[in-house]
Amino acid sequence: MSNNDATYESSVLFWVANFQYLVTCLSFSIAKPFRKPFYTNVPFAICVVVLVIFNALCIYLPSDNGLLTFFNIADFSYKYRYWVGLGIVVNSIITYVAEKLIV
């Protein structure tokens, strides 16, 4: 697939799904029966940090980057990318707080 085949919907879904997966892993790592912060498991913490950095790069790298072409991500304006990033942060906070307080 060329970068011209990328759609806005699939690109945003890729970004949100990647972060939602990471936040879900972090949220459930503090629930019963484990009840330890995620940073007590050093390999897991390193993996999460690397993946968060990688996913953030996927959102904020310039559109002509080879990584975005490889993942078939559509060309967005940076204003829209920041709105998507804000939505991901809000979604992440809600997921983490809901898991910590409700479960």
C-alpha positions in Angstrom: 0.0 0.0 0.0 1.2 3.5 -0.7 0.7 6.4 1.6 -2.1 7.6 -0.7 -4.2 4.7 0.4 -4.1 5.8 4.0 -7.4 7.1 5.4 -7.9 9.4 8.3 -10.1 7.0 10.1 -7.6 4.1 10.0 -4.8 6.4 11.1 -6.6 7.8 14.1 -7.8 4.3 15.0 -4.1 3.1 14.9 -3.0 5.9 17.2 -5.8 5.5 19.7 -5.7 1.7 19.7 -1.9 1.7 20.4 -2.3 4.1 23.4 -5.4 2.4 24.7 -3.6 -1.0 24.7 -0.7 0.5 26.7 -3.0 2.3 29.2 -5.1 -0.9 29.7 -1.9 -2.8 30.5 -0.9 -0.1 33.0 -4.4 0.1 34.5 -4.8 -3.6 35.0 -1.3 -4.0 36.4 -2.4 -2.1 39.5 -5.6 -4.0 40.0 -6.2 -7.1 42.1 -4.3 -9.4 42.8 -1.0 -7.6 41.9 -1.5 -4.2 43.6 2.0 -3.1 42.8 3.0 -0.1 40.8 4.0 -0.8 37.2 7.6 0.5 37.8 8.3 -2.3 40.2 8.6 -4.6 37.2 11.6 -3.0 35.5 11.4 -4.9 32.1 7.7 -4.1 31.9 8.3 -0.4 32.8 11.1 -0.1 30.2 8.9 -1.7 27.5 6.0 0.6 28.3 8.2 3.7 28.2 9.7 2.7 24.9 6.3 2.0 23.4 4.8 5.3 24.6 7.8 7.1 23.0 7.4 5.1 19.8 3.6 5.8 19.6 4.1 9.5 20.3 6.6 9.6 17.5 4.1 8.0 15.2 1.7 10.9 15.9 4.1 13.8 15.9 6.7 12.9 13.2 6.5 14.8 9.9 4.3 13.1 7.4 7.1 12.4 4.9 8.8 10.1 7.4 9.5 6.5 6.4 8.0 5.2 9.6 4.6 6.8 8.9 4.7 5.5 5.3 5.5 2.0 6.6 2.4 2.1 8.9 0.3 3.7 6.2 -0.7 6.8 8.3 -2.5 9.6 6.5 -1.1 13.1 6.4 -2.7 15.3 9.0 -2.2 18.9 9.9 -0.3 19.4 13.2 -3.3 21.2 14.7 -5.4 18.0 14.2 -2.6 15.8 15.5 -2.5 17.8 18.7 -6.3 17.4 19.1 -6.0 13.7 18.6 -3.1 13.6 21.2 -5.3 15.5 23.7 -8.1 13.0 23.2 -5.7 10.2 23.8 -4.4 11.8 27.0 -8.0 12.4 28.3 -9.0 8.8 27.4 -5.9 7.5 29.1 -6.6 9.4 32.3 -10.2 8.3 32.4 -9.3 4.7 31.8 -6.6 4.7 34.5 -8.7 6.5 37.1 -11.7 4.3 36.4 -9.7 1.1 36.9 -8.0 2.5 40.0 -11.2 3.7 41.7 -13.9 1.3 40.4 -12.2 -2.0 40.3 
